[in-house]
Amino acid sequence: MLIDGFGRKHTYLRISLTERCNLRCQYCMPAEGVDLTPSPKLLTHNEILRLANLFVTSGVDKIRLTGGEPTVRKDIHDICSNLSSLKGLKTLAVTTNGITLAKKLPMLKQCGITNLNISLDTLVPSKFEFMTRRKGHHKVIESINAAIDLGYNPVKVNCVVMRGFNDDEICDFVNLTVDKPINVRFIEFMPFDGNVWNVKKLIPYSEMLDTVAKKFPTLKRLCDHPTETAKNFQIDGHVGTVSFVTSMTEHFCAGCNRLRLLADGNLKVCLFGPSEVSLVLHCTSIAVALSMFTSDDSSQVSLRDPLRSGAGDEELREIIGAAVKRKKASHAGMFDIAKTANRPMIHIGG
């Protein structure tokens, strides 16, 4: 069910729990915000669990919870508890902006969260307010330290690097790894609807690497897993590590093992793929839904409505399997991606 036409086995599912967020990051959404999906059209707690179980029993062993901001969902603890009990699931991770994480993390750890990614794009509070259009820099720092105190190792810190904004802080971020188990992940700026992407703002991996290597000459490459999205490095004497996510300049599609279940029930087999398998069936039968995969123009096909209409697990598996089979060998080139319609990141899930 989860092996595509190029032999890639998909063992990693990212689930967006909500489109809502308590920040308004400029690279995630336009200044005026975005229209959110009405609540009745979002997956319920039980629907998330049922679909997650289908994926896990089909070979997924890692689930990452995203948003929006996943910690704003009121039933996140119950969701985590139920997901962590799925037989065969080895890793339950969460990607968060860290604003409310510090106070929620002890319970989240008890509920089964094994891995953490915390987003932080600047170490300067005033720049944080500019980028996120909100206050709260100190809360993110507090959450990072709380995660370390609770034994998370490493605590992954996601930093989207943009020319003229935070490229002068790259080495400051690397210094966080000196005596703390932090994995700083420098991410190339990616285009999504409404974030006003411009290639002039993009700092390519090669330039970031050169900046770090000049300041830290003992930087050395680690051995990466074939499905790894980041290029990982260690610096002599540093407790933590440094990584680069090179989606734009050096894609890692050949080893991609990831699928995305969006909050509205759409399945995205590629982050940059404009087509989605809407897990919201606008068809009268599973057969009609599957027939929509016969052309190169992927249509919206659903799982959410079949769920609510009493479809069996095998029917749902058939739709998911057809979507995975149609996954392309790789996404488009950098400039083609920038011109291709896609959702705002807030809708897709970080």
N, C-alpha and C positions, 0 to 999 in steps of 0.2 A: 504493500500500500504506500509506503513512504520512500520508495526508491524511484528516482526519476529516470528519464530516458538516457542519461549520461552515467548511470551507475552510482550516483551520489545517494547515500543513505542518510535520511534526515532523522537525527536523534535529538534535536534541540528545538523547542517550541517557545516562542515569546508570546505571552498573553497580555494584551492591554486591558486593564481592569476598569479604566475610566478615561474619558476624554477631558475631564476637568483637571485644572492645575491651579496651584496657588502662586505661580510665577507667570510672567509673560515674556519669556526669553525671545530676543529678537531673531535668533536663527531658527526658532521653532514655530513662530506664528507672526502674522502681521500686527502692526500697532493697534489696529481697530479690533483685534481679536478674531475669532472664527465662530461660525454657527455650530453649536453642539448638537449631536444627535439626540432627539427626544428620548427620555428615559424608557418608555415602553419598547423602543426599538433596540435597546441595549441588551446584551446577554445578562441573564439573571445568574445568581450564585449557583443554582442547581444546573443551569445550562452550561456554565463554565466547567463545572466539575464533570459533567457527563462527557463533554467534548474532550477535556483533558484526559479522561480515562481512555477514550478511544485512541488518542495519540500515544499514550503511554503503553497500552497493550499492543500497539503496533510498532514499538521500538524506540519511542522517545524516552530518554533517560535524564534529560535536563529541561526544566521549565524556568523561564525568567518572567517575572511580573513587571509590567511597565505601565505607562499611562500616556497622556496626561501625567498626573502624579499619583501613583498607586496608593500612597498612604492616606490620601483624602477619602478613599472608599471606606465606609463605616464598617463593613463586614470583612475587612482584609484579614483580620486574625482568624476568623472562621474559615475563610478560603484557604489560607496557608495551612491550617491544621488538617483540612480535608485533603489538600493536594499532597502534603508531605506523607500522608498515609497510603498513597497509591503504590501498590506493589510494582517494583521495577524502576521507580523514580529515584535517582541517585543524588540529584542536585536541584534545590529550589532556591532560586536567586531573585533579587529585586534590584531594579534600577530606580533611583530616587533622587530628588533634588536636595534632600536632607533637611528641609525646613522644619518638619515635624518629627523627623526620624529619632532624635535622641531620646525622647520620652516614650516612643512606641517600640524601640528596638528590643528591650529586654523581653517583652511579650512576643514579639515577632520571632526572636530566636527560639523561645520555648515552643512556638508553633511550627518550627521547622525550617526557617530561613537559614541556609547554609552559606550563601555568598552574597556580597554587597557591591554594588557600583553606585557611587555618589557623585553627582555632577557638580563641578565647580570650575568656572572658566577664568576666574581672576582671584588674586590674593589681596586685592585692593577694594575695600568696602564701597567706595564711591563708584568705581567701575562696575562693581556687582549691581548696584542700583541702576546704573545706566543700561546695562545689558538685560537685566531681568525685569526692569520697570517696577521693582519692588525692593523693600528692605529685607534683611535677613542673613547677611553674610556671616555674622557671628553664630547664627544657628547652624549653618552648614559646617563650620569649623567644629562646633560642639558635637555634631553628629559624627564627624570623622573620628574625633577623639573617643567618643562613646563606643564606637564600633571597635576601635583598637582595644579599649579597656575590656570589652566583652569577649575578646579573643579572636576576632575575625582576622585572618591572615592568609592572603593580603586583603587590605581594604583598597578596592579599586576606585581611583578618582578620575573621572572622565573630564577632559578639558578640550573643548572645541577651540582650535587656534585660528585667529583671524588677524590678518595684517592690519596694523594701525590701531588694534584694540589691545590684544594681550600677547603679541609675539615677543614683546620685551620682557615677558615674565617666564619664558620657557625654563631658563636655568633656575629661577626661584622655585618653580614647581619641582624641578629635579631635586632641589635641596630638601624637599619634604621627605625624600626617601633615605636620607642619611642615617637616621636613627629610629625610624618608624617603619613598620611592615606595610608600607603604602606602595601600591602599583599605580604610578601616574600614567594615564593613557591619553596621549596627545592625538586628537582626532581631526582629520582634515575637514574643513568646512564644506558641507554638502548642500546641494540645492533641493528645496522643497517649496511647494506653493506658498507664496506670501512672505518668504524670508529674504527677498531681494538679494539673491545670491549673485556674486560678481567674482569672476576669476581673479581679479586684482586683490580680492580679500583672501584668496586661498594661499596658504603657506604649504607648499608641497613637502611630503615626507623627507625628501633629500635635503631640503633646506633646514628643516627642523633637526634632522640627524646631525648635520654639519655644525649647527649651533651648539648642540649638546656635546658633541665629540671634542670641539675646540676647548670647551670649559672643563670637560671631564675626560681626559685622554685615556683613562682605563676602561672606558665604555666597551663592552663586548657583547656580541650577539649570543642569545640563548637558542637552544634547539626548540623549535615550535612544533606543536602538533599539526598534522595535515589539515585539520578543520579550524585552526586558529585564525581569528580575524585580525590579530595584531602581530606586529613584529616586536619581539621582546628582547630587552637588553638588561645587563647587570653592570654596575659600576663597583670596582673594588672598594671594599670597606663600607658599602651602603647596605643597610638592612633591607630596604625595599628595592623595587625594580622600576624600569621605564619602558613604556611600550608606545608604538605608533600604529594607529588605525588608518590605513592608506586607501580608503574606499575610492578616492578620486584618481590618484596617480598610479597606483599599483593594486588593481583589484585582486580579490582572493576568491573569485567565483568557483574556481576548479575544485576547491575543497569545501564549498558551502554545504552546511548540514542544517540550515535554519529555516523555519517556517514561522509566520506571524499570524496570530489570531487577534483580530481587532475587536475593540469594545462593542462595535455594532454587529459583530458576527461575521465579518468578512475575513476570508483567508488570503493572505498575501504570501506568495511563494518566493518573491524577490522584493527587497526593500525598494528598489528603483523601478520595479515593474509597474507600468501604469494600469495594467489590468489586475483585477482582483476576482477571487471567487467569492461572491457575496454569499455568506452563509445565511442569506435571507432569500428564500425561494419565491421567485415571481412566476414560477411555472406551475402547471397543474399536475405534473408527475415527475418522478425521478428520471424516467426515460427522457423526457423533454429536457430536463436539467442537464443530463449528460450529453445530449445531442448538441448543446450549445458550445461544447468544446471542439467541434469538428472544424471550425474555421480558425484562422490565425488571430482573428479579433475576439479575444476572450470576452465573454459576456458575463454579466452578473448572474451567478448561480448561487443557490442558498443552502445553508444547513439550519439556520435559526428557525425558519418557518416550518421545515420538515420536522424539526424537533418538537415544535409546538403543535404539529398536526399528527403526531404519533408515529413518525418514521422510525424504523428499526435501526439498530446499530450497523447492520450490513449495508443498508441503503446509504447511510451517512458515510461509511467507509468508502463506498464506491465513488461518491462525489469527491471526497478528499483525495482518493487515489488518482482520479482523473486529473485533478488540478496539479498534483505533484508531477505526474507524467508529462505535463505540458511546460514544465519549468525550462527556461532557456539555458543554454550553456554558460552564458554570461550576460551581464547587463550592458547597456549601451555605453559608448565612450563618454568622457567627461562633458563635452560640450553638447552632445545629444541628450544626455540626462538633463542638462540645464534647460533644454527647450521642450522636454516632454512633460505633459500634464501629470501631476502626482498630487497626493493629498498634502496638506500641511502636516508637519511632523507630529503636532498635537493629536491629530486624528489617527496616525499610524501607530504610534507608541514608540518610545525611545529605546 
